[in-house]
Amino acid sequence: MKVLPELPYFRRLVPGVRKVKRHMDAVLDWLPVAATVFAVPQFLPQLASVWRTGDTAGVSWLWAALTSVSNAGWIAYFALSRFWTALVPATSATVLAGALAVLLARRRGVPFRPAAVTAGWAALLALAWAAAGRAGLGTALTASFVIQVAPSVWTAYRTDRPTGISRGSWLLILAELLCWGAYGLHKSDPRLTVLGVTGVAASMLVLARVRHTNSDSASSGQPGAGRP
């Protein structure tokens, strides 16, 4: 009675498995490029929505300001590390998130406490850089995503009808962080993995809030929430 295949079968199978693994590794190595493609334009839908409609309900000024400041820190870190390709998404996020913060400030003013938090975060990054150089700056920036994304989730759920949130921006954020999370697992990098998991969770929470508001608006006959 033949229960298991003969050993030569497994010997023939191993090269095929290794070849598939090499192809998968080659594909996964391109995930940072995909993440960059999603990251560069991710604030454009939100900017366009606020500019076109003037609706800022559910959009956090603190989120935009902290994102701009943190990515300015990443520009310095990547320049010091000579990681030139990473400067593209960091610069884009700094400029576009900063532009969103300015636009939100023009619409409803600059809130004092969020402005103080932003200034404090910028000072902390500068202090970490001055005290410990690139390593100190990198350590401080590790926590930056959690710090910058928390206000967006908080504001989305604290606002009765967050009609100003752009689904397009958050879908791009979700796609970018999904790429980084998968790449972190591929490279066994716990920092990237945590970044990806945190980003995907935050994006899903915001998108779920927008979907819930859309459902409520549809049932009541009001204009829908969640801008494209």
N, C-alpha and C positions, 0 to 999 in steps of 0.2 A: 504494500500500500504506500503510495507516494504522497506524503503530506506536504512537504516543503519543496520548493524548486531547488535544483542543484546549484551548488556554489558558483559555477561558471556563469549562470544567469545573473547573479548579483554582480559579478565582476564586469559583465557587459553593461549592466545598468548604471554603475557608479560614474563612468565618464559622461553619460547623458545627464545625470543629476548635476554634476559639476558644471557642465556647460550651461544648463538652465540657471544655476546659481550665478554664474558669471554674467549672464545676460540680465538677470534681475538686479544684480549689484550695479551694473552699468546704467540701468534705468533709474535706480534709486539715487545714484550719484548726481543725477540731473535735477533732483528735487529743489536744491537751493535756487537754481535758475528759474524753475516754475514759481517758487515763492516770491522771487524778485518781480516776475511778470505780474503777479497778483498784487504785490505791495505798492508798486510805483503809482498806479492810478486810484488806489483805494479810497482816497478822500475826495476825489472829484465828484462822484455822485452826490455826496452829502453837501459839498460846496454848491453844486449846481442847484440842488433842491432849495437850500436856504436862500440863495441869490434869486431864484425864480419866484418862489412863493412867499418868502418872508416868514415861513412857519418854522419856529425853533422849538416847538413843544417836544420835550423828551431828549433834546440834544444838549449834552453837558459841555459847558464852556471849560470846566476844569479838565475834562478828558482831552479836549483839543489842545489846551495849553500845555498840559503835562506831556502829551505825545510829542509836541514840538520840541520841548526842552529836552526830553529824554533822547530823542533822535539826534539832537544837536550834540549831546554827549557821545552818542554812538559814532557820529562823524569824527570826533576827536579820537575816540578809541580805535576806530578802523584805520585812520590816518597814521596813528602811532604804530599800529600793527602792520602797516603796509598792505592792508587788505582792501585794495583799491576798488574791486568790483562791488563790494558791500556799500561803498559810498553812494551809489546810485539810489537804492531804496531809502537809505537813511536821509539823504538830502531831500528827496521827494517828500518824505513824511514830515521833515522839519518845515519845509516851505508851505506845503498844502495844509497841514494841521495848524500851522501858525496863521495862515490866511483864514482858515475857518474860525479860529479864536478871535481874530480881528473882526470878522463879519458878524459873529455872534455878539461881540461887545458893542458894535455899532447898532445892533438891533435892540439890545436890552441892557446895555451897560456892563461894566466889569464888576462882578460880585467881590466884596472885600475879602472874605475868608478864602475862597478859592484862589484869589490873586496872591494872598499871603502864603498859601500852601505851595503854589507854583514857584514863588520867589525862594521859599525855604528849600524846595527840592533842587532848584538850580544852584543854590549856595552849597548844599550838601555834595552835589556832584563836583563842583569846583574845589571844595575842601578835600574830597577823596583824591582828586587828581593831584592837588598840590602836596598832599601828605604822602601818598604812596605811588604816584605816577600812574602808568597805564594799568598796572595790576589793581590798584585801589579803585580807579575809575571803573574798570570792568566788573569788579565785585559789587560796587554800588549799582551799576546798570543791570545786574542780574535780576534784581527785584523790580526793575522799572516797569515791566509790562503789567504786573499785578497792580502796581500803584496807579498806573495811568488808565487802566481799563475799568477799575472798580467804580469810579464816578459815573461812567456811562451806563453800567448796569443799574446802579442805584437810582440815577435820574430817570431811566426808562420805567422803572417800577414805581417810583414815587409820583410820576406824572399820571394824571387821570387818563388822558388820551394823548399818548406820545406820537402825534401825527407828523412831527417834523423829522423823525428818524428815517434815514435812507436805507432801504433794504439792500440796494446795490453795494453800498459801502461795506455793510456788515457781511454780505456774502463774499466779497473780496477778502475781507479780514479773515473770515472762516477758512477760505481756501488757502490763504497764505500760511496760517498757523497750522492747518492740517498738514501741509507740506513739511513745515519745520518739525512737527511732532513725529511724522513718519521718518524723516531723515535722522532725527535724534535716536529713534529706536534702531534704525539701520546702523548707525555709528556707535551705538551704546553710549550716547552722550546724555547724561541725566538732565543737564541744564536745558538743552534743546527739547528734550522730551517733556519736561515740566512746562516749558514755554508753550509747546504745542497743545498740551492737555488743557492748560489754563485758558489759552486763547480760544480753543474750540468750545470750551464750556461757556465762556463769556459771550461769544458770538451766538451760540445756540440760545442762551437766555434772552439776549436782546431780540433775536429774530422771533423767538416764541412770543415775546411780549408784543411785537408788532403784529404778528399773525392773530393773536387774541384780540387786539384792538380792532383789526380789520374785520374780524368775525362779528364783534359787537356793533361796529358801524354798519355792516351789511344788514344785520337783523333789525336795526333801528331806522334804516333808511338814510343815515347821515353819510357825509363824504368819507371815504376810506382813509385809514391811517397808513403810514409807512410809505414814504416816497420811493419811486424807482431808484 
